[in-house]
Amino acid sequence: MARALWRVVEQRGIAHASVREVAQEAGISHGAVQHYFATREEMLVFAMDFASEQTSLRVAEGVGELGNPPHPRDMLRVMLTEMLPLHPDARATSRMSGAYVLEALHNANIHTHARDGLTHGRDLIEQIVRQAITDGYISPDRDPATETNLLLTLTGLTPLLIELSVIEPQEAAGGAHLHHRCQSSSSASASASASASASASASASGPRSSGLRASKLPPRPSPRARRSPGR
């Protein structure tokens, strides 16, 4: 039934995600669906819980294929990759999540459930980042919360995290500002380094720095030649 709901949302949109439509898509009776879900809200929550479980299983499988112990970078790569719509199940989950969040914006119960789920997922990623800092894989001057938020921007989840109050807008803006400042600092350092190298090269090359070979420069006139003819 959860996959039938995914298909309805993917093919027809969240507006068609009713008990009747899902029953028709699943090939079962309307009463059979109502036996499990008294309301549309319960059905949506179940479908998202099922999606989260499937994502967790894929992540666990991917992490299990890593070394022992796995490198934090590889664990984060597996987790973040599974959040991207790169295969059919992930695409269905991604579209269902988008529709679910839209529903959550206007439904207090779904809002709370969605927020709690996203908070849990974000906390798992921050735990890995914190452990990576402790183990020396990440510089100790990095803030784990900011690094986590920056990582999540790669998945496009930041707007959803803000909408559902998982992170505050200023946290996301602060992370973006810090990232821009680091990038600008790196660019300035690279530019300064390149200028210094160019200057050193020019000093070492002497006459060649002007683009002319020394043999092609005109000879300097002798002191006698520079005197006026009348003297």
Residue pairs with C-beta under 8 A, 6 or more apart in sequence:
1 22
1 26
1 28
1 33
1 36
1 43
1 46
1 47
2 46
2 47
2 50
2 51
3 92
4 22
4 25
4 26
5 17
5 22
5 25
5 43
5 44
5 47
5 96
6 47
6 51
6 92
6 93
6 95
6 96
7 25
7 92
8 16
8 17
8 21
8 22
8 25
9 16
9 17
9 95
9 96
9 99
10 91
10 92
10 95
10 96
12 21
13 99
14 99
14 100
14 102
14 103
17 40
17 43
17 44
17 99
18 40
19 30
19 33
19 34
19 37
19 40
19 43
20 30
22 33
22 43
23 29
23 30
23 32
23 33
26 33
33 43
36 46
37 43
37 46
41 107
41 109
41 110
44 100
44 103
44 110
45 109
45 110
45 113
47 96
47 100
48 96
48 97
48 100
48 113
48 114
48 117
49 117
51 92
51 93
51 96
51 97
52 117
52 121
54 89
54 93
55 82
55 83
55 90
55 93
58 82
58 89
58 90
59 78
59 79
59 82
62 78
62 81
62 82
63 70
63 75
63 78
66 74
66 75
66 78
67 74
71 137
72 128
72 129
72 131
72 132
72 135
72 137
72 138
73 132
73 137
75 128
76 125
76 128
76 129
76 151
79 124
79 125
79 128
80 125
80 151
80 152
80 154
80 155
82 90
83 90
83 94
83 155
83 157
84 90
84 94
84 155
85 91
85 93
85 94
85 95
97 160
100 110
100 114
101 114
101 160
101 163
101 164
103 110
104 110
104 111
104 113
104 114
104 115
104 164
105 111
105 163
111 164
114 164
115 164
115 165
115 166
118 157
118 160
118 161
118 164
118 166
119 166
122 148
122 152
122 161
122 166
122 167
125 148
125 151
125 152
126 144
126 145
126 148
129 138
129 144
129 147
129 148
129 151
130 144
132 138
133 139
133 140
133 142
133 144
138 147
145 171
146 171
146 174
146 175
146 178
149 158
149 161
149 167
149 171
149 172
149 175
150 175
150 179
152 158
152 161
153 172
153 175
153 176
158 167
158 172
160 166
161 167
161 172
162 168
162 169
162 172
201 209
202 209
203 209
206 214
207 213
207 214
207 217
208 214
